[in-house]
């Protein structure tokens, strides 16, 4: 898709979607955790920024170098790399936003020319980025903002190696990050159990077939912003959690970071300082 076409669609988006109010990330829970970012592998940084801008996001640079697009409650961070696979078939099947005007968002995706799987109403459904990230974007007319981040949806294999279940995954996110019970979502045919962290619903659905890890795919990792990250990491290490990268200060970015992988293959970055951008 050409940049000229993206520019036309961005102009359309400005007339269809109310401009989002770009506040800080959601206040942290009692564990000090809130939703932070979704980190994508993309083939073309500029085209990806234009894509997300068309949906109502605001491009920015984190620490002067990391390319990102900001939405209410989340940062979409972009890294130039060839995605190894789409999100379907990985432990994180899709992420989701809520939109105030479903017809407007569908018009934008039609203009972008990307794959869509619309609901019966034609005002929402599943949409796909050019790099293979699956997005669920239902309509919520009562919300104030044009678009807000809503969910990360895990497709959990059952039975899984070692006998781990979907309930085990829910318990892990509750124990490690303080996720609390949420309302079930979906339709009777797609019902899933949810947990809540500030700024995001964590959806869990049973998957009858194996899935792969996120790292290297269209969605490389998810990110949580954490207060007092160094102390948080020490607490997890004392509880037996292994880190792929231990607590590390990145003064050139204005962040402190750490990386871990959950037992199901979700690559996770913990940050402190992202809420300042």
C-alpha positions, -999 to +999 in steps of 0.1 A: +000+000+000+014+034-010+020+062+015-003+084-007-032+061-001-024+061+037-025+099+036-059+099+020-072+075+046-057+095+075-076+125+062-108+104+062-101+092+097-099+128+110-135+134+098-149+101+111-133+094+145-134+118+174-099+128+184-088+107+214-078+124+246-043+112+251-038+111+289-014+090+309-016+053+313-042+040+336-034+043+373-016+012+387-032-015+408-022-024+443+007-045+429+020-014+411+011-027+376-008-011+347-011-018+309+019-002+291+025-012+255+022-037+227+055-042+207+051-051+171+075-063+144+067-044+112+082-044+077+078-006+072+079+018+101+065+048+082+036+028+067+029+013+101+028+047+118+004+059+090-018+028+096-021+034+133-025+071+128-055+064+105-072+047+135-067+077+157-033+073+173-007+099+177+029+091+166+058+099+190+093+088+198+102+073+231+136+084+243+141+100+209+146+067+192+118+042+197+090+047+172+056+045+188+019+055+183-001+065+214-037+056+221-057+061+253-043+036+277-016+020+256+015+026+234+020+007+202+058+004+197+072-004+163+104-022+155+115-028+119+118-065+114+103-092+093+075-109+113+080-146+116+043-153+118+009-136+122-007-136+157-032-163+148-017-195+160+003-179+188-006-177+225-018-141+220-044-145+192-054-109+191-056-076+209-086-053+209-098-017+210-133-003+216-145+023+191-173+048+196-184+048+159-182+013+144-193+023+109-165+049+109-138+025+118-150+000+092-149+027+066-113+034+076-103-002+073-120-004+039-099+026+028-068+009+041-076-022+021-067-046+049-084-079+056-117-077+076-140-102+093-172-082+100-199-091+125-235-094+113-242-058+120-212-047+098-202-022+125-173-042+141-154-075+140-118-086+134-094-066+114-058-073+103-027-051+101-005-055+070+020-074+092-005-099+105-016-085+139-053-095+145-074-068+160-109-070+175-127-037+175-164-038+187-185-007+188-193+010+221-214+042+213-216+052+250-179+057+255-165+092+255-134+087+235-133+077+198-110+047+204-095+031+236-074+000+242-095-029+256-080-063+256-052-089+251-067-123+243-049-155+250-058-187+232-047-213+257-041-249+245-059-276+265-046-302+271-012-286+272+022-301+279+027-307+316-011-306+321-014-268+325-048-254+320-065-221+312-072-218+349-035-221+356-027-192+333-054-170+349-040-179+383-004-170+371-014-135+359-033-129+392-004-140+413+024-123+393+007-090+383-024-087+406-050-093+378-085-095+393-116-113+382-136-097+353-169-105+336-170-132+310-170-119+274-179-130+239-210-147+227-223-181+239-203-197+211-171-179+220-174-174+257-142-166+275-131-159+310-115-125+317-092-110+342-086-073+347-055-052+350-057-014+348-061-004+312-067-039+298-089-069+300-070-102+298-092-127+279-085-164+280-101-190+257-094-227+255-077-237+222-079-273+210-046-272+191-010-262+201+001-226+198+035-210+194+053-183+215+049-147+206+086-137+202+096-129+167+060-128+154+038-098+143+032-092+181+067-097+196+057-090+232+033-072+255+044-047+281+033-037+316+043-005+333+054-011+369+060+012+398+092+006+417+103-019+390+136-029+406+118-039+439+091-057+419+117-077+399+135-087+431+102-099+446+095-120+415+130-135+415+126-144+451+094-162+442+112-182+415+103-162+384+132-163+358+139-132+338+151-133+301+167-099+309+170-087+345+162-052+357+182-028+336+183+010+335+182+025+300+189+062+307+191+070+269+154+060+267+144+074+300+132+039+311+141+010+333+132-024+318+131-061+323+120-091+302+103-124+311+083-151+294+052-166+309+050-204+311+028-204+279+052-185+257+041-149+260+071-126+259+066-098+284+085-065+289+082-047+322+089-009+321+092+020+345+090+055+330+068+048+300+039+068+316+060+100+312+057+100+274 
